Amino acid sequence: MKFEQFIGKITSLVAKKLGDNYEVHSHEMIKNNHTLLNSIMISRVEDNVRPNIYLENYYDEYCEGKDLEDLANEIIDVYFCAKEKQSFDVDNIYDFDEYKERIFYRIVHFEKNKEQLEKIPYKRYLDFAITYHCMLSNNQNILQSFVVSKDLLRYWNITEEELHCYAKINTPKMFPPKLETMDALFENIMYGKKKKIDENEKLSYDDAVQECILKLEASPAEPMYVISNSIGTNGASAILYPKYIDALANTLQSNLFLLPSSIHEFIVIPEGDYEIQALEDMVTEVNETRVQPEEVLSNRVYFYDWTERKIS
Protein backbone atom coordinates (compact mmCIF):
# COMPACT_ATOMS: atom_id res chain seq x y z
CA MET A 1 0.00 0.00 0.00
CA LYS A 2 1.39 3.40 -0.98
CA PHE A 3 1.64 6.15 1.62
CA GLU A 4 -1.22 8.16 0.08
CA GLN A 5 -3.52 5.13 0.30
CA PHE A 6 -2.40 4.48 3.87
CA ILE A 7 -3.33 8.04 4.86
CA GLY A 8 -6.84 7.62 3.49
CA LYS A 9 -7.42 4.23 5.08
CA ILE A 10 -6.04 5.07 8.54
CA THR A 11 -7.99 8.36 8.61
CA SER A 12 -11.24 6.59 7.72
CA LEU A 13 -10.62 3.85 10.26
CA VAL A 14 -9.89 6.29 13.10
CA ALA A 15 -13.02 8.29 12.20
CA LYS A 16 -15.14 5.13 12.20
CA LYS A 17 -13.83 4.03 15.60
CA LEU A 18 -14.44 7.44 17.22
CA GLY A 19 -17.93 7.95 15.79
CA ASP A 20 -19.94 10.99 14.76
CA ASN A 21 -19.03 13.14 17.78
CA TYR A 22 -15.49 13.62 16.44
CA GLU A 23 -14.08 15.26 13.33
CA VAL A 24 -11.12 13.43 11.84
CA HIS A 25 -9.17 14.61 8.84
CA SER A 26 -5.67 14.43 7.41
CA HIS A 27 -3.58 17.30 6.16
CA GLU A 28 -0.03 18.33 5.30
CA MET A 29 2.01 20.38 7.75
CA ILE A 30 5.05 22.47 6.81
CA LYS A 31 7.69 21.79 9.45
CA ASN A 32 11.28 22.89 9.97
CA ASN A 33 13.43 23.19 6.80
CA HIS A 34 10.21 23.39 4.75
CA THR A 35 9.68 19.67 5.24
CA LEU A 36 6.15 18.45 4.53
CA LEU A 37 4.73 15.97 7.04
CA ASN A 38 1.32 14.33 6.96
CA SER A 39 -0.82 14.24 10.07
CA ILE A 40 -4.22 13.31 11.42
CA MET A 41 -6.14 15.96 13.33
CA ILE A 42 -8.86 14.78 15.70
CA SER A 43 -11.22 17.25 17.34
CA ARG A 44 -14.63 17.96 18.80
CA VAL A 45 -16.47 21.28 18.64
CA GLU A 46 -15.60 22.14 22.23
CA ASP A 47 -11.86 21.45 21.78
CA ASN A 48 -9.69 24.56 21.96
CA VAL A 49 -6.51 22.61 21.12
CA ARG A 50 -6.31 20.05 18.32
CA PRO A 51 -3.15 17.92 18.42
CA ASN A 52 -1.52 16.87 15.16
CA ILE A 53 -0.52 13.21 15.08
CA TYR A 54 2.10 12.63 12.39
CA LEU A 55 1.69 9.56 10.22
CA GLU A 56 5.13 8.86 8.73
CA ASN A 57 6.27 6.62 11.61
CA TYR A 58 2.95 4.78 11.66
CA TYR A 59 3.35 4.05 7.95
CA ASP A 60 6.83 2.65 8.60
CA GLU A 61 5.33 0.35 11.25
CA TYR A 62 2.63 -0.73 8.79
CA CYS A 63 5.27 -1.55 6.16
CA GLU A 64 7.06 -3.65 8.79
CA GLY A 65 3.92 -5.73 9.28
CA LYS A 66 1.88 -3.99 11.98
CA ASP A 67 -1.89 -4.33 11.67
CA LEU A 68 -3.85 -1.28 10.49
CA GLU A 69 -6.42 -1.79 13.26
CA ASP A 70 -3.71 -1.71 15.94
CA LEU A 71 -2.22 1.46 14.47
CA ALA A 72 -5.62 3.18 14.50
CA ASN A 73 -6.05 2.27 18.16
CA GLU A 74 -2.58 3.67 18.95
CA ILE A 75 -3.44 6.96 17.25
CA ILE A 76 -6.64 7.24 19.26
CA ASP A 77 -4.73 6.49 22.46
CA VAL A 78 -2.22 9.24 21.61
CA TYR A 79 -5.07 11.70 21.07
CA PHE A 80 -6.74 10.98 24.41
CA CYS A 81 -3.38 11.01 26.20
CA ALA A 82 -2.66 14.48 24.76
CA LYS A 83 -6.13 15.63 25.83
CA GLU A 84 -5.57 14.45 29.41
CA LYS A 85 -2.27 16.30 29.66
CA GLN A 86 -3.67 19.64 28.55
CA SER A 87 -3.30 21.92 31.54
CA PHE A 88 -3.85 25.25 29.85
CA ASP A 89 -6.51 27.51 28.45
CA VAL A 90 -5.77 29.23 25.16
CA ASP A 91 -8.79 31.51 25.39
CA ASN A 92 -6.62 34.14 27.10
CA ILE A 93 -3.83 33.94 24.53
CA TYR A 94 -3.97 37.71 23.98
CA ASP A 95 -3.20 38.41 27.64
CA PHE A 96 0.54 39.10 27.50
CA ASP A 97 0.93 39.07 31.27
CA GLU A 98 -0.34 35.49 31.27
CA TYR A 99 2.24 34.33 28.74
CA LYS A 100 5.31 36.57 29.11
CA GLU A 101 7.16 34.11 31.37
CA ARG A 102 6.50 31.21 28.96
CA ILE A 103 8.23 32.75 25.95
CA PHE A 104 11.35 30.89 24.79
CA TYR A 105 13.54 30.66 21.71
CA ARG A 106 14.80 28.01 19.31
CA ILE A 107 17.28 28.15 16.45
CA VAL A 108 16.69 26.97 12.88
CA HIS A 109 18.61 27.30 9.62
CA PHE A 110 17.78 30.67 8.05
CA GLU A 111 17.95 29.86 4.33
CA LYS A 112 15.99 26.60 4.65
CA ASN A 113 13.14 28.33 6.47
CA LYS A 114 12.88 31.65 4.64
CA GLU A 115 9.25 31.21 3.61
CA GLN A 116 7.99 30.35 7.11
CA LEU A 117 10.10 33.11 8.66
CA GLU A 118 8.24 35.77 6.67
CA LYS A 119 5.20 35.17 8.91
CA ILE A 120 6.89 35.32 12.30
CA PRO A 121 9.29 37.54 14.25
CA TYR A 122 12.87 36.26 14.27
CA LYS A 123 16.44 37.41 14.87
CA ARG A 124 19.43 36.51 12.70
CA TYR A 125 22.43 34.82 14.31
CA LEU A 126 25.24 33.39 12.15
CA ASP A 127 23.40 31.39 9.46
CA PHE A 128 20.53 30.68 11.87
CA ALA A 129 17.26 32.36 12.72
CA ILE A 130 16.22 32.62 16.35
CA THR A 131 12.47 31.97 16.52
CA TYR A 132 10.11 32.57 19.42
CA HIS A 133 7.63 30.19 20.99
CA CYS A 134 5.28 30.05 23.93
CA MET A 135 4.98 27.02 26.18
CA LEU A 136 1.51 25.72 26.90
CA SER A 137 2.51 22.68 28.94
CA ASN A 138 5.50 20.48 29.67
CA ASN A 139 4.29 17.21 31.17
CA GLN A 140 6.98 14.53 31.60
CA ASN A 141 9.05 16.34 28.96
CA ILE A 142 6.23 16.22 26.40
CA LEU A 143 6.31 19.85 25.36
CA GLN A 144 3.27 21.58 23.89
CA SER A 145 3.86 25.06 22.54
CA PHE A 146 2.96 27.46 19.75
CA VAL A 147 4.99 29.80 17.55
CA VAL A 148 4.67 33.51 18.28
CA SER A 149 3.33 35.19 15.13
CA LYS A 150 3.61 38.78 14.00
CA ASP A 151 -0.14 39.20 14.54
CA LEU A 152 0.14 37.99 18.13
CA LEU A 153 3.06 40.34 18.73
CA ARG A 154 0.84 43.25 17.66
CA TYR A 155 -1.92 42.10 20.02
CA TRP A 156 0.61 41.90 22.85
CA ASN A 157 1.79 45.40 21.92
CA ILE A 158 5.50 44.63 22.39
CA THR A 159 8.45 44.99 20.03
CA GLU A 160 10.53 42.18 18.57
CA GLU A 161 13.46 43.33 20.71
CA GLU A 162 11.31 43.09 23.85
CA LEU A 163 10.19 39.62 22.75
CA HIS A 164 13.83 38.58 22.39
CA CYS A 165 14.66 39.92 25.85
CA TYR A 166 11.92 37.85 27.45
CA ALA A 167 13.06 34.73 25.57
CA LYS A 168 16.69 35.36 26.50
CA ILE A 169 15.75 35.44 30.20
CA ASN A 170 13.23 32.59 30.15
CA THR A 171 14.81 29.94 27.92
CA PRO A 172 17.81 28.99 30.10
CA LYS A 173 15.52 28.86 33.14
CA MET A 174 12.86 26.75 31.42
CA PHE A 175 15.32 24.41 29.69
CA PRO A 176 18.66 24.40 31.57
CA PRO A 177 21.75 23.15 29.71
CA LYS A 178 22.85 19.54 29.82
CA LEU A 179 26.21 18.03 28.87
CA GLU A 180 27.05 14.39 28.13
CA THR A 181 30.16 12.60 27.02
CA MET A 182 29.78 10.78 23.71
CA ASP A 183 30.08 7.43 25.51
CA ALA A 184 27.24 8.31 27.88
CA LEU A 185 25.08 9.49 24.98
CA PHE A 186 25.57 6.25 23.05
CA GLU A 187 24.82 4.27 26.21
CA ASN A 188 21.55 6.15 26.63
CA ILE A 189 20.61 5.45 23.01
CA MET A 190 21.61 1.78 23.08
CA TYR A 191 20.13 0.87 26.44
CA GLY A 192 17.31 3.38 26.79
CA LYS A 193 18.74 4.96 29.92
CA LYS A 194 17.57 8.47 29.15
CA LYS A 195 15.95 9.87 32.27
CA LYS A 196 12.90 12.05 32.18
CA ILE A 197 13.40 15.11 34.32
CA ASP A 198 10.68 15.78 36.86
CA GLU A 199 9.80 19.47 37.12
CA ASN A 200 10.68 19.38 40.82
CA GLU A 201 14.11 17.92 40.06
CA LYS A 202 15.05 20.53 37.43
CA LEU A 203 18.20 22.43 38.29
CA SER A 204 18.45 26.18 38.23
CA TYR A 205 20.41 27.62 35.30
CA ASP A 206 23.51 28.34 37.38
CA ASP A 207 23.43 24.89 39.00
CA ALA A 208 22.97 23.24 35.60
CA VAL A 209 26.01 25.07 34.19
CA GLN A 210 28.02 24.04 37.26
CA GLU A 211 26.97 20.42 36.76
CA CYS A 212 28.18 20.59 33.14
CA ILE A 213 31.54 21.95 34.33
CA LEU A 214 31.88 19.16 36.91
CA LYS A 215 31.26 16.58 34.16
CA LEU A 216 34.00 18.15 32.07
CA GLU A 217 36.42 18.13 35.01
CA ALA A 218 35.62 14.47 35.66
CA SER A 219 36.39 13.45 32.06
CA PRO A 220 39.03 15.86 30.70
CA ALA A 221 40.46 13.29 28.29
CA GLU A 222 37.19 12.90 26.34
CA PRO A 223 37.60 14.05 22.72
CA MET A 224 33.95 14.98 22.24
CA TYR A 225 31.02 16.21 24.31
CA VAL A 226 27.35 16.72 23.52
CA ILE A 227 25.47 19.79 24.70
CA SER A 228 21.70 20.04 24.73
CA ASN A 229 19.01 21.10 27.19
CA SER A 230 17.30 19.31 30.06
CA ILE A 231 14.58 17.72 27.90
CA GLY A 232 16.79 16.92 24.87
CA THR A 233 14.42 18.69 22.49
CA ASN A 234 15.57 21.68 20.41
CA GLY A 235 18.62 21.76 22.66
CA ALA A 236 20.94 23.22 20.01
CA SER A 237 19.74 26.62 21.20
CA ALA A 238 21.86 26.09 24.32
CA ILE A 239 24.77 27.65 22.40
CA LEU A 240 22.98 30.97 22.96
CA TYR A 241 22.86 30.63 26.73
CA PRO A 242 24.67 33.44 28.56
CA LYS A 243 28.32 32.63 29.32
CA TYR A 244 27.64 28.88 28.90
CA ILE A 245 30.02 28.13 26.03
CA ASP A 246 32.63 30.37 27.66
CA ALA A 247 32.37 28.32 30.88
CA LEU A 248 33.00 25.13 28.89
CA ALA A 249 35.99 26.67 27.09
CA ASN A 250 37.40 27.93 30.40
CA THR A 251 37.15 24.47 31.92
CA LEU A 252 38.76 22.80 28.92
CA GLN A 253 41.29 25.65 28.53
CA SER A 254 40.75 25.58 24.80
CA ASN A 255 39.04 27.08 21.79
CA LEU A 256 36.14 24.90 20.67
CA PHE A 257 34.71 23.43 17.50
CA LEU A 258 30.91 23.28 17.57
CA LEU A 259 29.32 20.65 15.32
CA PRO A 260 25.53 20.83 14.85
CA SER A 261 24.41 17.21 14.94
CA SER A 262 20.71 18.26 14.77
CA ILE A 263 18.32 20.91 16.06
CA HIS A 264 18.50 19.02 19.36
CA GLU A 265 22.21 19.18 20.19
CA PHE A 266 25.74 20.31 19.34
CA ILE A 267 28.89 18.23 19.55
CA VAL A 268 31.72 20.14 21.24
CA ILE A 269 35.34 19.32 20.38
CA PRO A 270 38.33 21.07 22.00
CA GLU A 271 40.55 22.63 19.35
CA GLY A 272 43.18 20.22 18.10
CA ASP A 273 44.69 18.88 14.92
CA TYR A 274 41.43 18.96 12.95
CA GLU A 275 40.67 20.29 9.51
CA ILE A 276 37.42 22.26 9.31
CA GLN A 277 36.59 20.73 5.92
CA ALA A 278 36.93 17.20 7.28
CA LEU A 279 34.66 18.04 10.20
CA GLU A 280 32.09 19.65 7.88
CA ASP A 281 32.19 16.61 5.60
CA MET A 282 31.41 14.46 8.64
CA VAL A 283 28.49 16.70 9.68
CA THR A 284 27.11 16.68 6.13
CA GLU A 285 27.29 12.91 5.88
CA VAL A 286 25.51 12.47 9.22
CA ASN A 287 22.81 14.96 8.20
CA GLU A 288 22.23 13.13 4.92
CA THR A 289 22.20 9.61 6.34
CA ARG A 290 21.22 9.72 10.02
CA VAL A 291 19.14 12.84 10.69
CA GLN A 292 15.51 13.37 9.73
CA PRO A 293 15.22 16.24 7.19
CA GLU A 294 13.10 18.33 9.56
CA GLU A 295 15.73 17.97 12.31
CA VAL A 296 18.80 19.10 10.32
CA LEU A 297 20.27 22.34 11.66
CA SER A 298 23.30 23.07 9.45
CA ASN A 299 26.19 21.47 7.56
CA ARG A 300 28.63 24.07 8.87
CA VAL A 301 31.11 23.71 11.71
CA TYR A 302 31.42 26.67 14.06
CA PHE A 303 34.43 27.91 16.00
CA TYR A 304 34.38 29.40 19.48
CA ASP A 305 37.30 31.73 20.07
CA TRP A 306 38.06 31.50 23.78
CA THR A 307 39.96 34.81 23.80
CA GLU A 308 37.36 36.78 21.83
CA ARG A 309 34.46 34.92 23.47
CA LYS A 310 32.75 34.73 20.12
CA ILE A 311 31.27 32.02 17.88
CA SER A 312 31.98 32.34 14.18
N, C-alpha and C positions, 0 to 999 in steps of 0.2 A: 504494500500500500504506500503510495506517495504521500509526502508530508501534507500536501493540500487536501487530499482525501481524508487523512487522519484528523486534521483540524475539524473538518465538517462532521465526521462521525463522532469524535469525542465531545464536541460541543452539543450535538443532538442528544447524545446519551446522558450527559450531565443534566441538560434541560429536562429530559424525560424523568430522571430520578428525582429531581427537586420539585417538579410539578408546576402548576400554573401560578403559584404565588411568587415565583422568582423569574427574573429576566436573565437569560444567559446568551451571551454573544461573543464572538471572537473578533479580534482586530489586531492590526499591526501597530507596534510601538517603536518610535525612534529613540534608541538608547545612545549611550556614549559612543563617540567615534562614528556617528551616523549609522549605527548598526540597527537593522530592522529585526525585531523579535516579535513572534506571534504569541498572543495571550488569550486567555478566557477571562471575561469579566462577569461576575455573578453579582446580582443586586436585587433588592426589593425597594419599593417606593420610599419607605421610611429610612433607608440607608443614607447616611451622609458621607460615608467613605466606601469606595468600591475597589477592593484589592484586585490587582492584575496578577494572574497566575500564568507564568510563561510555560509554553508547551514544548520547547525544543528538547528538554531533558526527558519529558514523558514520551516523546516520539522515539528517542534513542532506546528507552526501556522497552517500548513496543517492538522495535526492530530486533531487540535481543530476546524476544519471546514472551514478554509480559502480556497478560490478558487485558483487553480493552476495558472490560467491566471493572477489573481491579484498579486500573488507572483512573477511571471515572470516579470511583469511590475515594481514591487518594486525593483527587482534586477537590472533591466536596469536603473532605476532612480538613484540607488546608484552608479552605474558605471559612469554615466554622471556627477553626483555631484562630485565624486572623481576626474574626469578629469578636471572639472572647477576649482577645488581648488588646482591643481598642480601649484606651483609657483617656480619650480626649474628645473634645467637642469642637468641630471646625466651624460652628456657626458664628463664633466670635473671632474669626480669622483676621478681621480688619482692626481689631484692638491691639495696637502695637505693644502696649504695656504687658499684655498677656503673653506675647511671643518674643519679646526682645532678648530674653535670656536663653532662648532656644535656638538662636541663629548660629549657624556654623558654616565653615567653608570646606570645599573640596578642590582638588586640582585635576584638570583634564588637559588634553593636548589641544592647543588653540586651533591650528589649521584643520584638524579632523572634525572640529565641532563648530565651525564658523556659522553654519546656518542656524543651529539651535541657539548660539550665543547672541544672535541678533535680537532675540525675544527676552533676554534676561540681563540683569546687571552683572558685570564681571570685571575683573582687574587682571591686566597682563602681568606675567612674571616669567622671565626666560621665554621658552617656547610654549608655556602653559597659559591657561586661563584659570583664575581663581573664581569659582562659582559659589553661590550662597544658597543655603538650604535652611529649613526650619524643622526641628524635630517634633514629631507628634507623640511618639512613644518609643521606648527602648526596653522591651521586655526580654530578658534572657538573651541579650545581644541581638535580638531581632528588631532592627531599626526601621521605623516607619517615619517618613519625612516627606516634605514637598519642596520643590524648587521655588525660590523667591523670584517672582516675575517683576517686570518693569511696572505693570499695572498695580501690583500689590505695593510696590515701593511708593507709588504716588498716593495710594490710600493711606499708607503709614505716615506720609508727609516727612520722610527723611531722605537725605542724600545718599548717593552710592558710597561716598567716603565714610559717612556715619554707619552705614550698613557694614562696611569692611571693619570698622573699629569694633563694633559689637562682635562680629565673627572672630576677630583676632583675640579678643578677651575670652570668649566662650569656648572656642574649639579645643584648646589644650585642657581646659577644665572638664569638658564633657567627654573627651576622648584622649586621656593622657597617653604619652608615648610608651612604647614597649620595644625592647631590644632582645633579640635571640641570637645565639650562635647558629651557624648553618647546620651543625650537627643536631642541635636541639630542634630546629625547624623540621628537618627531615624526619626526626624521631616522632614529632607530633603528627606529621603527615602519614607516616608508615603505620603507626600504632594508635592513631586516633586519640592522642593524649592532650589535645587542645582543651584548655579549661575555659568554661564560660565564667565571666566575671560577674559576680553578684554586685548590684549597685552599692550595697553596704560595704563591700570589700574594696571598691575602687579607690586607688590612691589619689592623693592630691597631685597637681602638676609637679610641684617641686619634689615631692617624694618619689614620683614616677621617674623623673630625670635622675635622681640620686640612685634609684634602683638600677637604672640602665648603666650608670657609671660603675657601680659595684660589680655588675656582670662583666663589664670590660676589664676591670682590675683583676677579676678572678680568672680571666681567660685571655691574657695579653698576647699569647702566641697564635690565636685564631687568625686566619688570613681574611675571613669574611664575616660580616655581621648583617643581620636583617633588622631594619627598623620599620615599625608600623605603629598602630595605635592599640588601645586596650581591647577593642572588639575585632581587630583584624580586618576591618572593612573600610575601604577608602583611606587606608593608613599612610599612603604616600604623601599626604598633605602634612605629615609630621615634620617634613623638611622645612616647613614654614614656622615651626614653633619657636618662640623667642629663646635665643641663646642655646637651643638644644644641640644643634650640630656643632656649635663651638665647644660645648661641654664634652662632646665625644672626641673632638679633635684634641682638646687639652689633655684628656685622659690618655689617648693614644700617642700624644706628642708627635702628631703627624698631620700633613695635608691629607685630604680624603678624596677618593673617587666615589661617586654616587651613581649606582646603576639602577634604573627604574625597571624592576622586574614585573610590575603591573600597577594598576591604580591603587593597589592595596599595600604595597611595600616598596622600599628601596633596599638594595644591597649596598653596604658600606665596606670599602676596601681601603686600608691605610696605603698612602702613596708608596710605591715601590718600583720595581723594574717592570712596569707594564706599558704597553703601547695602547694609546687611546683607541686606535682603529681596531685592534684585536678585541678590546673590550666591547666596542660598539658592534662588531660583527657577532660577538657572543649574545649580546642583548637582542639584536635583530633576529638571530636564529631562534632564540627562546620565544620571542614574540610571535614568530611565524609558525612555530610548531607546538608550543606548550600553553600559550595564553589565549583565552577566548577573545575574539576581535573587540568586543565591547569593554574588555578589561585592559587593553593595551594602553600604556601611558605615553611612551616615547621610545625611539630607537637610539637616542643620544645617551652619552655618558657625561656626567657633570663633575666639575672639579671644585672642591671646597678649599680655598686658600686660607690656611690657618692664621697667617699674618694679617691678611686683609679682612678676614672674617666675612668672606663673600663667596657665594656660589656662582659659577659661570659655566 
